[in-house]
Each structure stands twice: as structure tokens, then as C-alpha cells.
Amino acid sequence: SSIACQASNAALTRVIRVSYSGIRTNDYEVNVTFSIPDQGVVITHYMVLPEWLDYNNHMNVAYYIATFDLGIDALKAVYGVNPSYIEREQRSTVALEAHITYQSEASLGEQLDVHTRVLDFDTKRTHLYQEMYRRDVLLATQETLSISFDLRARKSCAFDVTIAALHEAQQALPRPDWVGSSVGIRRKSRSA
């Protein structure tokens, strides 16, 4: 089993709305204390809203990214990096690299479940992996490399929170097939 985000969908929706209207997301305070979930996977839940749809009448790629980002925020809350911590300590994380795969589309009103876990970490960086589901259908995956960041100095710094317990909790899980994939056109080899 794993942990579900304790905030309501309306609250999480507000975070997405304000982040896309030019207002900083930390203007909305979510300070929930989490315990380490079984197997180290943090699960959050969202609903596809009308404004998330694009001209193809399915969820726009920007909202996949925003939804995955909220899943990362819930994971960070488990190891203590929540809005209060960020404001008090002037430390956060920033993304260095991300890779998304799209497996199936999401439509208006569908509930999305985002599973987020720590694959690896060191004193400054975390390698995160996420899967987005509609019930048991995999919709998308995201792999992210993030770094601990000092907001005053505007440079990387060592973590001052512990990620080890969260990482240890998921060690029995298999490494996801999507991890480490690259972008490119796969061409069939030409035989002579």
C-alpha cells in the first residue's frame, strides 16, 4: 500500500491554476506532515478540468508536467521540503532534467493517480520516477533529475533533510522499464 496526498482536489487544482496565471505556487500553503509510505511510493490524485484540455480535446502536455510537478511536491513534503520549510530555510529543489513518455490520453473529468518515488539520491541530487494512471491504465511516465538549491545564494547546496528512509522503503520494487530511455527515431537496420 502507499500514501495518498491529504489535500483535496480543489486545493491542488488551485495550485495549478495559480502557477499558470503568473502567481507563485507557494502563495498557496499546503503543510501536511506525511509519514514514509509503504514501499516508498507517494500517490496523489487529480481530476482533469476543462481548462486542461487542448484543441485535440484531451489533456494538454503542459498539464501532464504540472500534475507530475504536484506529485513531486507531495513527495518532497514526505521528506520535509514543504512551503513552510522553503520559506523558513530558503532552500528548495530545482529540476535539472526531465523526460516524459506519453502512453495514452487523458480526457475531461477523469481521475488521475500519480505515483512518485525516489530511484536514487546523493548529497545534492535526487533521481525521481513517476507514473500517471487512469484506474489501471498507464497514461504517462516522467523521470526527473533534481538538485537541492539555496534560494539566497542562487546555487546548488547539500540537502539538509533526510531522503534515505524514503529511498530505502522502495528498494524491493523493480526498476521501471521506462527509466533511462532516450528520445530519438528508432530506425530499422538495413540489411545488405
C-alpha positions as a printed NumPy array, in Angstrom:
array([[  0.   ,   0.   ,   0.   ],
       [  1.05 ,   3.611,  -0.32 ],
       [  0.088,   7.071,   0.883],
       [ -2.396,   9.37 ,  -0.791],
       [ -1.986,  13.118,  -0.689],
       [ -4.06 ,  14.517,   2.175],
       [ -5.08 ,  17.711,   0.357],
       [ -8.337,  17.966,  -1.557],
       [ -8.508,  18.026,  -5.358],
       [ -9.869,  21.593,  -5.189],
       [ -6.786,  22.74 ,  -3.286],
       [ -4.443,  21.032,  -5.734],
       [ -6.398,  22.462,  -8.647],
       [ -5.894,  25.928,  -7.188],
       [ -2.142,  25.348,  -7.094],
       [ -2.134,  24.504, -10.805],
       [ -4.335,  27.491, -11.666],
       [ -2.172,  29.974,  -9.79 ],
       [  1.037,  28.557, -11.194],
       [ -0.257,  29.128, -14.726],
       [ -1.562,  32.626, -14.055],
       [  1.83 ,  34.016, -13.07 ],
       [  1.374,  33.774,  -9.3  ],
       [  3.965,  31.805,  -7.362],
       [  2.675,  28.381,  -6.318],
       [  3.949,  28.805,  -2.768],
       [  1.304,  31.504,  -2.257],
       [ -0.937,  28.538,  -1.524],
       [  0.19 ,  26.834,   1.649],
       [ -0.069,  23.063,   1.934],
       [  1.723,  21.965,   5.091],
       [  0.756,  18.366,   5.553],
       [  3.023,  16.102,   7.553],
       [  3.431,  12.737,   5.878],
       [  4.877,   9.505,   7.156],
       [  7.017,   7.248,   4.978],
       [  4.549,   5.259,   2.83 ],
       [  4.83 ,   1.509,   2.406],
       [  7.259,   0.77 ,  -0.426],
       [  8.229,   4.463,  -0.575],
       [  5.699,   5.388,  -3.29 ],
       [  3.703,   8.6  ,  -2.782],
       [  0.356,   8.564,  -4.623],
       [ -1.566,  11.757,  -5.36 ],
       [ -4.951,  12.173,  -7.066],
       [ -6.171,  14.8  ,  -9.536],
       [ -9.143,  15.376, -11.825],
       [ -8.866,  16.625, -15.436],
       [-10.543,  20.05 , -15.616],
       [-11.988,  21.787, -18.732],
       [ -9.136,  24.331, -18.837],
       [ -6.599,  21.476, -19.017],
       [ -7.89 ,  20.414, -22.458],
       [ -6.277,  21.473, -25.717],
       [ -7.579,  21.777, -29.289],
       [ -7.426,  17.956, -29.616],
       [ -9.973,  17.726, -26.767],
       [ -7.61 ,  15.839, -24.47 ],
       [ -5.281,  16.911, -21.636],
       [ -2.61 ,  19.313, -22.87 ],
       [  1.02 ,  18.306, -22.324],
       [  1.589,  21.321, -20.046],
       [ -0.865,  19.86 , -17.541],
       [  0.878,  16.479, -17.555],
       [  4.003,  18.36 , -16.474],
       [  2.084,  20.425, -13.891],
       [  0.4  ,  17.325, -12.46 ],
       [  3.713,  15.467, -12.235],
       [  5.207,  18.534, -10.518],
       [  2.47 ,  18.448,  -7.87 ],
       [  3.285,  14.778,  -7.313],
       [  6.909,  15.788,  -6.722],
       [  5.746,  18.452,  -4.238],
       [  3.874,  15.759,  -2.269],
       [  6.962,  13.533,  -2.286],
       [  9.119,  16.431,  -1.07 ],
       [  6.639,  17.014,   1.773],
       [  7.315,  13.44 ,   2.934],
       [ 10.979,  14.282,   3.483],
       [ 10.232,  17.718,   4.918],
       [ 10.534,  20.146,   1.997],
       [  7.145,  21.881,   2.128],
       [  6.248,  25.583,   1.65 ],
       [  6.97 ,  26.455,   5.313],
       [ 10.391,  24.812,   5.143],
       [ 11.204,  26.575,   1.852],
       [ 10.236,  29.983,   3.255],
       [ 11.998,  29.455,   6.597],
       [ 15.233,  27.866,   5.307],
       [ 15.336,  29.478,   1.849],
       [ 16.109,  26.067,   0.36 ],
       [ 14.212,  24.075,  -2.221],
       [ 14.882,  21.857,  -5.212],
       [ 15.05 ,  22.673,  -8.907],
       [ 14.801,  20.376, -11.905],
       [ 17.933,  19.796, -13.95 ],
       [ 16.461,  17.407, -16.495],
       [ 13.177,  15.626, -17.179],
       [ 11.955,  13.03 , -19.642],
       [  8.263,  12.258, -20.228],
       [  6.662,   9.436, -22.175],
       [  3.022,   9.635, -23.229],
       [  1.274,   6.255, -23.334],
       [ -2.417,   7.162, -23.555],
       [ -4.553,  10.283, -23.46 ],
       [ -6.479,  11.75 , -20.529],
       [ -9.935,  13.282, -21.003],
       [-12.246,  15.704, -19.213],
       [-13.383,  14.609, -15.754],
       [-11.094,  11.595, -15.479],
       [ -9.335,  10.915, -12.177],
       [ -5.581,  10.689, -12.458],
       [ -3.347,   8.935,  -9.941],
       [  0.322,   9.946,  -9.896],
       [  2.801,   7.53 ,  -8.305],
       [  6.093,   9.202,  -7.329],
       [  9.249,   7.583,  -5.957],
       [ 12.947,   8.233,  -5.376],
       [ 15.097,   5.963,  -7.55 ],
       [ 18.428,   7.336,  -6.357],
       [ 19.942,  10.267,  -4.491],
       [ 23.205,  11.715,  -3.274],
       [ 24.053,  14.7  ,  -1.074],
       [ 22.658,  17.206,  -3.611],
       [ 20.601,  15.372,  -6.239],
       [ 17.523,  13.174,  -6.491],
       [ 16.587,  10.901,  -9.386],
       [ 12.784,  10.673,  -9.329],
       [ 10.405,   8.44 , -11.263],
       [  6.655,   8.933, -11.753],
       [  3.78 ,   7.12 , -13.39 ],
       [  0.361,   8.624, -14.15 ],
       [ -2.649,   6.296, -14.247],
       [ -6.34 ,   6.414, -15.067],
       [ -7.513,   3.491, -12.927],
       [ -5.056,   0.772, -14.012],
       [ -4.183,   2.274, -17.435],
       [ -0.712,   3.841, -17.63 ],
       [ -1.056,   7.287, -19.24 ],
       [  2.431,   8.745, -18.886],
       [  5.78 ,   8.42 , -17.14 ],
       [  8.266,  11.058, -16.036],
       [ 11.835,  10.758, -14.914],
       [ 13.395,  13.832, -13.274],
       [ 16.84 ,  14.751, -12.006],
       [ 16.579,  17.488,  -9.367],
       [ 19.128,  19.288,  -7.248],
       [ 18.966,  20.886,  -3.807],
       [ 19.036,  24.666,  -4.222],
       [ 19.904,  27.564,  -1.896],
       [ 17.439,  30.348,  -2.719],
       [ 19.601,  33.079,  -1.129],
       [ 22.881,  32.147,  -2.828],
       [ 21.075,  31.012,  -6.022],
       [ 23.253,  27.91 ,  -6.329],
       [ 23.185,  24.227,  -5.501],
       [ 23.75 ,  23.057,  -1.944],
       [ 23.723,  19.838,   0.041],
       [ 20.384,  18.548,   1.312],
       [ 19.802,  19.202,   4.996],
       [ 16.853,  16.799,   5.122],
       [ 16.899,  13.024,   5.02 ],
       [ 15.752,  11.238,   1.899],
       [ 17.325,   7.902,   2.831],
       [ 14.263,   6.43 ,   4.604],
       [ 12.014,   7.156,   1.627],
       [ 14.576,   5.699,  -0.78 ],
       [ 15.084,   2.594,   1.384],
       [ 11.33 ,   1.918,   1.599],
       [ 11.085,   1.337,  -2.165],
       [ 14.206,  -0.807,  -2.665],
       [ 12.168,  -4.012,  -3.05 ],
       [ 10.335,  -2.581,  -6.071],
       [ 11.672,  -3.452,  -9.535],
       [ 13.391,  -0.757, -11.574],
       [ 10.76 ,   0.598, -14.017],
       [ 11.234,  -0.353, -17.675],
       [ 10.98 ,   3.273, -18.807],
       [ 13.927,   4.514, -16.723],
       [ 16.844,   5.739, -18.799],
       [ 15.058,   5.737, -22.144],
       [ 16.126,   8.353, -24.653],
       [ 14.368,  10.408, -27.276],
       [ 15.021,   9.567, -30.9  ],
       [ 13.651,   7.953, -34.032],
       [ 14.361,   4.247, -33.93 ],
       [ 15.24 ,   3.119, -37.408],
       [ 15.167,  -0.431, -38.668],
       [ 18.613,  -1.655, -39.562],
       [ 19.215,  -2.059, -43.275],
       [ 20.289,  -5.493, -44.378],
       [ 22.665,  -5.852, -47.272]])
